[in-house]
Amino acid sequence: MKKEQVVSFNEAIRLSLSLASNKPDVVWVSIFDALGRTLAREITCKKNLPSYNNAAMDGFALKHKEGLSELRIKATIFAGNVVEACLSENECYKIMTGAKVPDDADTIIPFEDCIFYDDLKAVLPTSIKKGNALRLKGEEERIGSVILEEGVCLGSRQIALLASQGISMVQVYKKLQIAIFSTGDELKSPWENASEDEIYDINALALRSLLAEHGFIAHYCGVIPDNLEAATAYFSRMKQYDVLVTSGGVSMGEADFVEQALLNNGFSASFHGINIKPGKPTMMGKMGETIVASMPGNPLAAYVNAFLFLIPLLKKLQGEKNFNFDATSALNVEKFNVKSGRVNLVLGTLNDGKFYVFGENKYGSGMVKPLVNSNALWISDEEIGSVEAGKDIKILLL
């Protein structure tokens, strides 16, 4: 029987991330198709933001000096108009938001701050601050400055910044090719009929959806049979993928052929077994250049371990710089117990800054309901045996 290479939780994190030693190839994509892609080259500012002095509000543009009270309106400037400097003594421009401010004006007085105005003149307030409501050329970004770093996952806000530069094509990392499948002769796909002696394949669909929620497209490749020869042949046809994700078949049972079938194809495990609950059998390593992530067969264990170990790995492998989860502070509401001597993964709900453990932490790794009724995950230390009510803890949002 194979011996598990059991590691600590922190060591499993380190070893899993170390599998992402290379970055994907670089491709060009249209800005219309760039959402969710990872930027492969830094972007520098090519057009000042803003590109000219402009009005932040509708109002009157003037040259600031002490003692101004009533000004004659010299011209009206709309967005898109270019008006050369032409103010004389005690004159101003009527100007609209976003319009270019002529060089002889340095202050904007909003309409609503004026004591009185009509089509000919504006009576100003007694207190005027120089530079008010004026957006200066390049005050946000200047030509040559780095506006987006390599490794940024492009969201709608980053797309807005690209658009501000007139950028229509960007270099991004090629999308990962990921295959997902399950193991077990007892499994049926959701579109098949499952007898009393059979179960539906939860894991493949759950893990595929989890990956999609984090921006990764995975191909569902069905169920690997519980047969060493067949499983070996199956994996031999999967080496074109960047990542293989399996669930089940990695414990110490006699019918668990996954590791041996992978070994027959040149697999080398970084670890097989983590000192955690749920998910001790989790295994990760490489089959040639293909990364293999083998999750436990129980649905809850497969999901939380994929969330903790696989998602950060995929983000790093895709070239993202920010691939770790951010922890959130919460106040534990109800005391619950965990088993010391291992790391415990505890599901619950975060609501208004408070953590409510699911079912007093009394549930099994084969369940699905705890996942559905939780939005947060707490990770214990190996020394902890219980968590008191009122204790501040750090949690991850699912």
C-alpha positions as CSV (number, residue, x, y, z in Angstrom):
1,M,0.0,0.0,0.0
2,K,1.2,3.5,-0.9
3,K,2.3,5.7,2.0
4,E,0.7,9.2,2.2
5,Q,3.1,12.1,2.1
6,V,1.1,14.0,4.8
7,V,2.1,17.6,5.3
8,S,0.9,20.5,7.4
9,F,-1.6,23.0,6.2
10,N,1.0,25.7,5.7
11,E,3.3,23.3,3.9
12,A,0.5,22.3,1.6
13,I,-0.1,25.9,0.7
14,R,3.6,26.5,0.0
15,L,4.0,23.3,-2.0
16,S,0.8,23.8,-4.1
17,L,1.8,27.4,-5.0
18,S,5.3,26.2,-5.9
19,L,3.8,24.1,-8.7
20,A,3.1,27.3,-10.6
21,S,6.7,27.7,-11.8
22,N,6.0,28.9,-15.3
23,K,3.6,31.5,-16.8
24,P,1.4,30.9,-19.9
25,D,2.2,32.2,-23.3
26,V,1.2,35.8,-24.1
27,V,-1.6,36.7,-26.6
28,W,-3.2,39.9,-27.8
29,V,-6.9,40.4,-27.2
30,S,-9.3,43.2,-27.9
31,I,-10.3,45.4,-25.0
32,F,-13.9,44.1,-25.6
33,D,-12.6,40.6,-24.7
34,A,-10.2,41.5,-22.0
35,L,-12.5,41.3,-19.0
36,G,-11.2,38.7,-16.5
37,R,-7.9,38.3,-18.4
38,T,-4.5,38.7,-16.7
39,L,-2.4,41.5,-18.0
40,A,1.0,40.3,-19.3
41,R,2.7,43.6,-19.8
42,E,2.5,46.8,-17.7
43,I,0.6,49.7,-19.2
44,T,2.0,53.2,-19.1
45,C,0.1,56.4,-19.4
46,K,0.0,57.7,-23.0
47,K,-2.5,60.5,-22.6
48,N,-2.5,62.8,-19.5
49,L,-5.5,62.3,-17.2
50,P,-7.2,64.6,-17.6
51,S,-5.6,65.6,-20.9
52,Y,-6.4,69.3,-20.4
53,N,-7.6,71.7,-17.6
54,N,-11.3,71.3,-17.3
55,A,-14.3,72.2,-15.2
56,A,-15.4,69.8,-12.5
57,M,-18.8,71.5,-12.2
58,D,-21.2,73.8,-14.2
59,G,-20.4,77.4,-13.3
60,F,-18.2,80.4,-14.1
61,A,-14.5,80.2,-14.9
62,L,-12.4,83.2,-13.8
63,K,-8.9,84.4,-12.9
64,H,-8.7,84.4,-9.2
65,K,-7.8,87.6,-7.3
66,E,-9.0,89.3,-4.1
67,G,-12.0,91.7,-4.2
68,L,-13.9,90.1,-7.1
69,S,-17.7,90.6,-6.8
70,E,-19.5,91.0,-10.1
71,L,-18.2,89.7,-13.5
72,R,-19.5,90.1,-17.0
73,I,-19.9,86.8,-19.0
74,K,-17.5,87.0,-22.0
75,A,-18.4,83.6,-23.6
76,T,-20.1,80.3,-22.9
77,I,-18.0,77.1,-23.2
78,F,-19.6,73.7,-23.6
79,A,-17.8,70.3,-23.4
80,G,-15.9,69.8,-26.7
81,N,-15.5,73.6,-27.4
82,V,-12.0,75.1,-27.6
83,V,-12.0,78.8,-26.6
84,E,-8.7,80.8,-26.7
85,A,-7.9,82.9,-23.7
86,C,-9.8,86.3,-24.1
87,L,-10.8,87.6,-20.7
88,S,-10.5,91.3,-19.9
89,E,-10.8,92.9,-16.5
90,N,-13.9,91.7,-14.5
91,E,-14.9,89.1,-17.0
92,C,-15.6,85.4,-16.8
93,Y,-16.6,82.4,-18.9
94,K,-19.8,80.5,-18.4
95,I,-18.7,76.9,-18.5
96,M,-20.1,73.4,-18.4
97,T,-18.8,70.3,-16.7
98,G,-15.9,68.7,-18.5
99,A,-15.3,71.6,-20.8
100,K,-11.7,72.8,-21.5
101,V,-10.8,75.8,-19.3
102,P,-8.9,78.5,-21.2
103,D,-5.4,79.4,-19.9
104,D,-6.5,82.7,-18.5
105,A,-8.8,81.1,-15.9
106,D,-7.8,79.1,-12.8
107,T,-11.0,78.9,-10.7
108,I,-14.5,77.7,-11.2
109,I,-17.5,79.0,-9.2
110,P,-20.5,76.7,-9.4
111,F,-23.8,78.2,-10.4
112,E,-25.3,77.3,-7.0
113,D,-22.7,79.2,-5.1
114,C,-23.3,82.5,-6.9
115,I,-25.4,85.2,-5.2
116,F,-27.0,85.9,-8.6
117,Y,-26.4,85.2,-12.3
118,D,-28.2,85.7,-15.6
119,D,-27.1,85.6,-19.3
120,L,-25.0,88.7,-18.9
121,K,-23.3,88.7,-15.5
122,A,-22.6,86.7,-12.3
123,V,-22.5,88.1,-8.8
124,L,-19.9,86.1,-6.8
125,P,-19.9,84.9,-3.2
126,T,-17.7,86.8,-0.8
127,S,-15.3,83.8,-0.2
128,I,-13.6,82.3,-3.3
129,K,-10.9,79.6,-3.1
130,K,-8.3,79.7,-5.9
131,G,-8.4,76.5,-8.0
132,N,-11.9,75.6,-6.9
133,A,-13.7,72.9,-9.1
134,L,-10.8,73.0,-11.5
135,R,-9.3,69.6,-12.7
136,L,-5.7,70.2,-13.8
137,K,-4.1,68.6,-16.8
138,G,-2.3,65.4,-15.7
139,E,-3.4,65.7,-12.0
140,E,-4.6,62.0,-12.0
141,E,-1.9,60.5,-14.2
142,R,0.9,61.9,-16.3
143,I,2.4,60.5,-19.5
144,G,5.0,57.9,-18.8
145,S,3.6,56.8,-15.4
146,V,2.7,53.1,-14.8
147,I,-1.1,52.9,-14.6
148,L,-1.6,49.1,-14.6
149,E,1.0,46.5,-13.4
150,E,1.7,43.2,-15.1
151,G,-0.2,40.4,-13.4
152,V,-3.4,42.5,-12.8
153,C,-6.7,40.7,-13.4
154,L,-8.6,43.1,-15.6
155,G,-12.0,44.0,-14.2
156,S,-14.5,46.7,-15.4
157,R,-12.6,49.4,-13.5
158,Q,-9.3,48.5,-15.2
159,I,-11.1,48.4,-18.6
160,A,-12.2,52.0,-17.9
161,L,-8.6,53.0,-17.4
162,L,-7.5,51.3,-20.6
163,A,-10.3,53.1,-22.5
164,S,-9.2,56.4,-21.1
165,Q,-5.9,55.8,-23.0
166,G,-7.4,54.9,-26.3
167,I,-6.1,51.4,-25.9
168,S,-8.0,48.9,-28.1
169,M,-5.7,45.8,-27.8
170,V,-3.8,44.5,-24.8
171,Q,-1.3,41.7,-24.1
172,V,-2.7,39.1,-21.7
173,Y,-1.7,35.6,-20.6
174,K,-3.2,32.7,-22.5
175,K,-6.1,31.1,-20.7
176,L,-5.3,27.9,-18.9
177,Q,-6.6,24.6,-20.3
178,I,-8.2,22.8,-17.4
179,A,-9.8,19.3,-17.3
180,I,-12.2,18.2,-14.5
181,F,-13.4,14.6,-13.9
182,S,-14.5,12.4,-11.1
183,T,-13.8,8.7,-10.2
184,G,-16.1,5.9,-9.2
185,D,-18.2,3.3,-10.9
186,E,-21.1,4.3,-8.7
187,L,-21.3,7.9,-10.2
188,K,-23.9,9.1,-12.7
189,S,-24.1,12.4,-14.5
190,P,-27.0,14.6,-13.7
191,W,-28.7,13.8,-17.0
192,E,-28.7,10.1,-16.3
193,N,-30.9,8.0,-14.1
194,A,-29.3,7.0,-10.8
195,S,-30.6,3.9,-9.1
196,E,-30.8,3.4,-5.3
197,D,-27.3,1.9,-5.5
198,E,-25.8,4.8,-7.5
199,I,-25.2,8.5,-6.8
200,Y,-25.0,11.6,-8.9
201,D,-21.6,13.2,-9.7
202,I,-21.7,16.3,-7.5
203,N,-18.0,17.1,-7.4
204,A,-17.2,17.6,-11.1
205,L,-20.1,20.1,-11.5
206,A,-19.4,21.8,-8.2
207,L,-15.7,22.2,-8.9
208,R,-16.3,23.4,-12.5
209,S,-18.7,26.0,-11.2
210,L,-16.3,27.1,-8.4
211,L,-13.6,27.6,-11.0
212,A,-15.9,29.5,-13.2
213,E,-16.8,31.9,-10.3
214,H,-13.1,32.7,-10.1
215,G,-12.7,33.2,-13.9
216,F,-11.5,29.8,-15.0
217,I,-13.1,27.7,-17.7
218,A,-12.7,23.9,-17.2
219,H,-13.7,21.1,-19.5
220,Y,-15.9,18.4,-17.9
221,C,-14.3,15.1,-19.0
222,G,-16.7,12.6,-17.3
223,V,-16.0,9.8,-14.8
224,I,-12.8,7.7,-14.6
225,P,-13.6,4.0,-14.1
226,D,-12.4,2.2,-10.9
227,N,-9.9,0.1,-12.9
228,L,-6.2,0.7,-12.9
229,E,-5.6,-0.2,-16.6
230,A,-8.5,2.0,-17.8
231,A,-7.5,4.9,-15.5
232,T,-3.9,4.7,-16.7
233,A,-5.0,4.9,-20.3
234,Y,-7.4,7.7,-19.5
235,F,-4.6,9.9,-18.0
236,S,-2.3,9.2,-20.9
237,R,-4.7,11.1,-23.1
238,M,-4.8,14.2,-20.8
239,K,-1.3,15.5,-21.1
240,Q,-2.3,18.4,-23.4
241,Y,-4.0,20.1,-20.5
242,D,-2.3,22.6,-18.2
243,V,-4.2,21.3,-15.1
244,L,-6.1,18.1,-14.3
245,V,-8.6,18.3,-11.5
246,T,-9.8,15.0,-10.1
247,S,-12.0,14.1,-7.1
248,G,-12.2,10.7,-5.4
249,G,-9.9,7.7,-5.7
250,V,-7.0,9.2,-3.6
251,S,-7.7,7.7,-0.2
252,M,-6.2,4.3,0.9
253,G,-9.0,2.1,-0.3
254,E,-8.3,-0.9,-2.4
255,A,-10.3,0.5,-5.3
256,D,-8.6,3.9,-5.3
257,F,-6.4,3.7,-8.4
258,V,-5.9,7.4,-9.2
259,E,-2.4,7.9,-7.8
260,Q,-1.1,4.6,-9.3
261,A,-2.6,5.5,-12.6
262,L,-1.0,8.9,-12.5
263,L,2.4,7.3,-11.4
264,N,2.1,5.1,-14.5
265,N,2.1,8.3,-16.5
266,G,5.1,9.9,-14.9
267,F,3.4,11.7,-12.0
268,S,5.4,13.0,-9.1
269,A,3.4,14.0,-6.0
270,S,4.4,17.2,-4.1
271,F,2.2,15.9,-1.3
272,H,-0.4,13.3,-0.7
273,G,-2.3,14.1,2.5
274,I,-2.7,17.2,4.6
275,N,-3.1,17.3,8.3
276,I,-6.6,18.9,8.1
277,K,-10.3,18.0,8.4
278,P,-12.0,17.7,6.1
279,G,-9.8,16.8,3.1
280,K,-6.8,14.8,4.5
281,P,-6.4,12.7,1.3
282,T,-5.9,15.8,-0.9
283,M,-3.0,15.3,-3.4
284,M,-1.1,17.6,-5.7
285,G,1.8,17.2,-8.0
286,K,2.9,17.2,-11.7
287,M,2.5,14.7,-14.5
288,G,5.2,16.0,-16.9
289,E,4.3,19.6,-17.4
290,T,0.7,19.1,-16.4
291,I,-0.3,20.0,-12.8
292,V,-2.6,17.5,-11.1
293,A,-4.9,18.5,-8.2
294,S,-6.7,15.5,-6.8
295,M,-9.4,16.4,-4.3
296,P,-11.2,14.0,-1.9
297,G,-14.3,12.2,-3.0
298,N,-16.6,13.7,-0.4
299,P,-18.4,16.8,-1.8
300,L,-17.8,19.1,1.1
301,A,-14.2,18.1,1.5
302,A,-13.6,18.4,-2.3
303,Y,-15.1,21.9,-2.4
304,V,-13.3,23.5,0.5
305,N,-10.0,22.1,-0.4
306,A,-10.3,23.2,-4.0
307,F,-11.2,26.6,-2.7
308,L,-8.2,26.8,-0.4
309,F,-5.5,25.1,-2.5
310,L,-6.6,25.0,-6.1
311,I,-8.0,28.5,-6.7
312,P,-4.8,30.4,-5.5
313,L,-2.7,28.0,-7.5
314,L,-4.7,28.6,-10.7
315,K,-4.5,32.4,-10.2
316,K,-0.7,32.3,-9.7
317,L,-0.4,29.9,-12.7
318,Q,-2.5,32.3,-14.8
319,G,0.1,35.0,-14.0
320,E,-1.9,37.0,-11.4
321,K,0.2,38.8,-8.8
322,N,-2.7,38.9,-6.2
323,F,-3.6,35.3,-5.8
324,N,-4.0,35.0,-2.0
325,F,-7.4,35.3,-0.2
326,D,-7.9,38.3,2.1
327,A,-9.0,37.4,5.6
328,T,-11.9,39.3,7.3
329,S,-12.3,40.0,11.0
330,A,-15.4,38.6,12.7
331,L,-16.8,38.1,16.2
332,N,-17.7,34.5,16.9
333,V,-21.2,34.3,18.3
334,E,-21.5,30.7,19.5
335,K,-18.9,28.5,21.2
336,F,-17.9,25.4,19.2
337,N,-15.4,22.6,19.5
338,V,-12.7,21.4,17.1
339,K,-10.2,18.6,17.4
340,S,-6.7,19.7,18.3
341,G,-3.7,18.2,16.7
342,R,-4.8,19.2,13.1
343,V,-6.1,22.1,11.2
344,N,-9.9,22.3,11.1
345,L,-11.9,23.9,8.3
346,V,-15.1,25.2,9.8
347,L,-18.0,26.5,7.8
348,G,-20.4,29.2,8.9
349,T,-22.1,32.5,8.0
350,L,-20.8,36.0,8.3
351,N,-23.5,38.5,9.0
352,D,-23.0,42.1,10.1
353,G,-19.5,41.3,11.3
354,K,-20.5,38.2,13.3
355,F,-19.6,34.6,12.5
356,Y,-22.3,31.9,13.1
357,V,-20.8,28.4,12.9
358,F,-22.9,25.9,10.9
359,G,-24.7,23.3,13.0
360,E,-22.4,23.6,16.0
361,N,-19.6,22.3,13.7
362,K,-21.3,18.9,13.8
363,Y,-21.5,17.8,10.2
364,G,-19.9,15.4,7.8
365,S,-17.6,15.9,4.9
366,G,-20.0,14.0,2.6
367,M,-22.7,16.6,3.1
368,V,-23.8,19.4,0.7
369,K,-26.1,21.4,2.8
370,P,-23.4,23.0,5.0
371,L,-21.9,24.5,1.8
372,V,-25.2,25.8,0.6
373,N,-26.0,27.4,4.0
374,S,-22.5,29.0,4.6
375,N,-20.7,32.0,3.2
376,A,-17.6,31.9,5.2
377,L,-14.8,29.5,6.3
378,W,-12.6,29.6,9.5
379,I,-9.3,27.9,9.6
380,S,-8.0,26.7,13.0
381,D,-4.5,26.3,14.3
382,E,-3.5,22.7,15.2
383,E,-3.3,23.6,18.9
384,I,-6.9,24.9,19.2
385,G,-9.6,22.7,20.7
386,S,-12.5,25.1,21.0
387,V,-13.5,28.7,20.1
388,E,-15.3,30.7,22.7
389,A,-18.3,33.0,22.1
390,G,-17.2,36.6,21.7
391,K,-13.7,35.8,20.4
392,D,-12.4,37.8,17.4
393,I,-11.4,35.4,14.6
394,K,-10.2,35.8,11.0
395,I,-12.4,34.2,8.3
396,L,-12.4,33.8,4.5
397,L,-15.4,34.6,2.5
398,L,-16.6,31.8,0.2
